[in-house]
Amino acid sequence: MTPPESLAESLAEPLAERPAAAPEIAAVLLAGGLSRRMGGGDKCLRELGGRTLLARIIATIRPQVAALALNANGDAARFAAYDLPVVADPVAGFPGPLAGILAGMRWAAAAAPGCRWLLSLPTDTPFPPPDLATRLLATVEAGATIATCASGGRRHPAIALWPVALADALERALVQEDLHKIEVFTGRYARTLVEWPTLPYDPFFNANGPEDLIAAERLLRDAASRETP
């Protein structure tokens, strides 16, 4: 799919122009961290341009996949308005995004058995590309076991497409090896990096702290001003 000309165009792109949902892909949105840099609380419920980060991500990812869940810990009722199944880390102690990915794999195997693949995406990435699932799927269909993302020369290991069948191996790595680094785990398999352009904006912009939210608001304002005749 041709990259949109602007951020505003991307966010307003009609669903009919987007790739059809991939029936073999489920997705998990990762919100199980402690959000220390954001001052605690649920980072994904912070607002950006009048909508929460989570709402923005759902709007882009839900049309791309057959099933969608949220990985978060604690009381799931705080996410009731988003109409998503909420799956907690299956490993105690907030061991990081690999635990959320494992939660997604276990959920997909039980709730979406027709999905062979799991797309993972952190919920502090408010501008994901509308062709994320299809591009990663094309990569694994070409022979990779795991497809991960990059932009502007930076790797984004938590944004990836995984075989659901890796769940047992991932659980062993987490529980028996106390392994927390995504790239150490993915390095054990045939892994391909898929690069996205960063112009006119980085689709994997990370809103990790308050200063990042300010920068994201600026991106939205600049995009809107460019679109105004």
Secondary structure as a PSIPRED ss2 file (coil, helix, strand):
# PSIPRED VFORMAT (PSIPRED V4.0)

   1 M C   1.000  0.000  0.000
   2 T C   1.000  0.000  0.000
   3 P C   1.000  0.000  0.000
   4 P C   1.000  0.000  0.000
   5 E C   1.000  0.000  0.000
   6 S C   1.000  0.000  0.000
   7 L H   0.000  1.000  0.000
   8 A H   0.000  1.000  0.000
   9 E H   0.000  1.000  0.000
  10 S H   0.000  1.000  0.000
  11 L H   0.000  1.000  0.000
  12 A H   0.000  1.000  0.000
  13 E C   1.000  0.000  0.000
  14 P C   1.000  0.000  0.000
  15 L H   0.000  1.000  0.000
  16 A H   0.000  1.000  0.000
  17 E H   0.000  1.000  0.000
  18 R C   1.000  0.000  0.000
  19 P C   1.000  0.000  0.000
  20 A C   1.000  0.000  0.000
  21 A C   1.000  0.000  0.000
  22 A E   0.000  0.000  1.000
  23 P E   0.000  0.000  1.000
  24 E E   0.000  0.000  1.000
  25 I E   0.000  0.000  1.000
  26 A E   0.000  0.000  1.000
  27 A E   0.000  0.000  1.000
  28 V E   0.000  0.000  1.000
  29 L E   0.000  0.000  1.000
  30 L E   0.000  0.000  1.000
  31 A C   1.000  0.000  0.000
  32 G C   1.000  0.000  0.000
  33 G C   1.000  0.000  0.000
  34 L C   1.000  0.000  0.000
  35 S C   1.000  0.000  0.000
  36 R H   0.000  1.000  0.000
  37 R H   0.000  1.000  0.000
  38 M H   0.000  1.000  0.000
  39 G C   1.000  0.000  0.000
  40 G C   1.000  0.000  0.000
  41 G C   1.000  0.000  0.000
  42 D C   1.000  0.000  0.000
  43 K H   0.000  1.000  0.000
  44 C H   0.000  1.000  0.000
  45 L H   0.000  1.000  0.000
  46 R C   1.000  0.000  0.000
  47 E E   0.000  0.000  1.000
  48 L E   0.000  0.000  1.000
  49 G C   1.000  0.000  0.000
  50 G C   1.000  0.000  0.000
  51 R E   0.000  0.000  1.000
  52 T E   0.000  0.000  1.000
  53 L H   0.000  1.000  0.000
  54 L H   0.000  1.000  0.000
  55 A H   0.000  1.000  0.000
  56 R H   0.000  1.000  0.000
  57 I H   0.000  1.000  0.000
  58 I H   0.000  1.000  0.000
  59 A H   0.000  1.000  0.000
  60 T H   0.000  1.000  0.000
  61 I H   0.000  1.000  0.000
  62 R H   0.000  1.000  0.000
  63 P H   0.000  1.000  0.000
  64 Q H   0.000  1.000  0.000
  65 V E   0.000  0.000  1.000
  66 A E   0.000  0.000  1.000
  67 A E   0.000  0.000  1.000
  68 L E   0.000  0.000  1.000
  69 A E   0.000  0.000  1.000
  70 L E   0.000  0.000  1.000
  71 N E   0.000  0.000  1.000
  72 A C   1.000  0.000  0.000
  73 N C   1.000  0.000  0.000
  74 G C   1.000  0.000  0.000
  75 D C   1.000  0.000  0.000
  76 A H   0.000  1.000  0.000
  77 A H   0.000  1.000  0.000
  78 R H   0.000  1.000  0.000
  79 F H   0.000  1.000  0.000
  80 A H   0.000  1.000  0.000
  81 A H   0.000  1.000  0.000
  82 Y H   0.000  1.000  0.000
  83 D C   1.000  0.000  0.000
  84 L C   1.000  0.000  0.000
  85 P C   1.000  0.000  0.000
  86 V E   0.000  0.000  1.000
  87 V E   0.000  0.000  1.000
  88 A C   1.000  0.000  0.000
  89 D C   1.000  0.000  0.000
  90 P C   1.000  0.000  0.000
  91 V C   1.000  0.000  0.000
  92 A C   1.000  0.000  0.000
  93 G C   1.000  0.000  0.000
  94 F C   1.000  0.000  0.000
  95 P C   1.000  0.000  0.000
  96 G C   1.000  0.000  0.000
  97 P H   0.000  1.000  0.000
  98 L H   0.000  1.000  0.000
  99 A H   0.000  1.000  0.000
 100 G H   0.000  1.000  0.000
 101 I H   0.000  1.000  0.000
 102 L H   0.000  1.000  0.000
 103 A H   0.000  1.000  0.000
 104 G H   0.000  1.000  0.000
 105 M H   0.000  1.000  0.000
 106 R H   0.000  1.000  0.000
 107 W H   0.000  1.000  0.000
 108 A H   0.000  1.000  0.000
 109 A H   0.000  1.000  0.000
 110 A H   0.000  1.000  0.000
 111 A H   0.000  1.000  0.000
 112 A C   1.000  0.000  0.000
 113 P C   1.000  0.000  0.000
 114 G C   1.000  0.000  0.000
 115 C C   1.000  0.000  0.000
 116 R C   1.000  0.000  0.000
 117 W E   0.000  0.000  1.000
 118 L E   0.000  0.000  1.000
 119 L E   0.000  0.000  1.000
 120 S E   0.000  0.000  1.000
 121 L E   0.000  0.000  1.000
 122 P E   0.000  0.000  1.000
 123 T C   1.000  0.000  0.000
 124 D C   1.000  0.000  0.000
 125 T C   1.000  0.000  0.000
 126 P C   1.000  0.000  0.000
 127 F C   1.000  0.000  0.000
 128 P C   1.000  0.000  0.000
 129 P C   1.000  0.000  0.000
 130 P C   1.000  0.000  0.000
 131 D C   1.000  0.000  0.000
 132 L H   0.000  1.000  0.000
 133 A H   0.000  1.000  0.000
 134 T H   0.000  1.000  0.000
 135 R H   0.000  1.000  0.000
 136 L H   0.000  1.000  0.000
 137 L H   0.000  1.000  0.000
 138 A H   0.000  1.000  0.000
 139 T H   0.000  1.000  0.000
 140 V H   0.000  1.000  0.000
 141 E H   0.000  1.000  0.000
 142 A C   1.000  0.000  0.000
 143 G C   1.000  0.000  0.000
 144 A C   1.000  0.000  0.000
 145 T C   1.000  0.000  0.000
 146 I E   0.000  0.000  1.000
 147 A E   0.000  0.000  1.000
 148 T E   0.000  0.000  1.000
 149 C E   0.000  0.000  1.000
 150 A E   0.000  0.000  1.000
 151 S E   0.000  0.000  1.000
 152 G C   1.000  0.000  0.000
 153 G C   1.000  0.000  0.000
 154 R E   0.000  0.000  1.000
 155 R E   0.000  0.000  1.000
 156 H E   0.000  0.000  1.000
 157 P E   0.000  0.000  1.000
 158 A E   0.000  0.000  1.000
 159 I E   0.000  0.000  1.000
 160 A E   0.000  0.000  1.000
 161 L E   0.000  0.000  1.000
 162 W E   0.000  0.000  1.000
 163 P E   0.000  0.000  1.000
 164 V H   0.000  1.000  0.000
 165 A H   0.000  1.000  0.000
 166 L H   0.000  1.000  0.000
 167 A H   0.000  1.000  0.000
 168 D H   0.000  1.000  0.000
 169 A H   0.000  1.000  0.000
 170 L H   0.000  1.000  0.000
 171 E H   0.000  1.000  0.000
 172 R H   0.000  1.000  0.000
 173 A H   0.000  1.000  0.000
 174 L H   0.000  1.000  0.000
 175 V H   0.000  1.000  0.000
 176 Q C   1.000  0.000  0.000
 177 E C   1.000  0.000  0.000
 178 D C   1.000  0.000  0.000
 179 L C   1.000  0.000  0.000
 180 H C   1.000  0.000  0.000
 181 K C   1.000  0.000  0.000
 182 I H   0.000  1.000  0.000
 183 E H   0.000  1.000  0.000
 184 V H   0.000  1.000  0.000
 185 F H   0.000  1.000  0.000
 186 T H   0.000  1.000  0.000
 187 G C   1.000  0.000  0.000
 188 R C   1.000  0.000  0.000
 189 Y C   1.000  0.000  0.000
 190 A C   1.000  0.000  0.000
 191 R E   0.000  0.000  1.000
 192 T E   0.000  0.000  1.000
 193 L E   0.000  0.000  1.000
 194 V E   0.000  0.000  1.000
 195 E E   0.000  0.000  1.000
 196 W E   0.000  0.000  1.000
 197 P C   1.000  0.000  0.000
 198 T C   1.000  0.000  0.000
 199 L C   1.000  0.000  0.000
 200 P C   1.000  0.000  0.000
 201 Y C   1.000  0.000  0.000
 202 D C   1.000  0.000  0.000
 203 P C   1.000  0.000  0.000
 204 F C   1.000  0.000  0.000
 205 F C   1.000  0.000  0.000
 206 N C   1.000  0.000  0.000
 207 A C   1.000  0.000  0.000
 208 N C   1.000  0.000  0.000
 209 G C   1.000  0.000  0.000
 210 P H   0.000  1.000  0.000
 211 E H   0.000  1.000  0.000
 212 D H   0.000  1.000  0.000
 213 L H   0.000  1.000  0.000
 214 I H   0.000  1.000  0.000
 215 A H   0.000  1.000  0.000
 216 A H   0.000  1.000  0.000
 217 E H   0.000  1.000  0.000
 218 R H   0.000  1.000  0.000
 219 L H   0.000  1.000  0.000
 220 L H   0.000  1.000  0.000
 221 R H   0.000  1.000  0.000
 222 D H   0.000  1.000  0.000
 223 A H   0.000  1.000  0.000
 224 A H   0.000  1.000  0.000
 225 S H   0.000  1.000  0.000
 226 R H   0.000  1.000  0.000
 227 E H   0.000  1.000  0.000
 228 T C   1.000  0.000  0.000
 229 P C   1.000  0.000  0.000
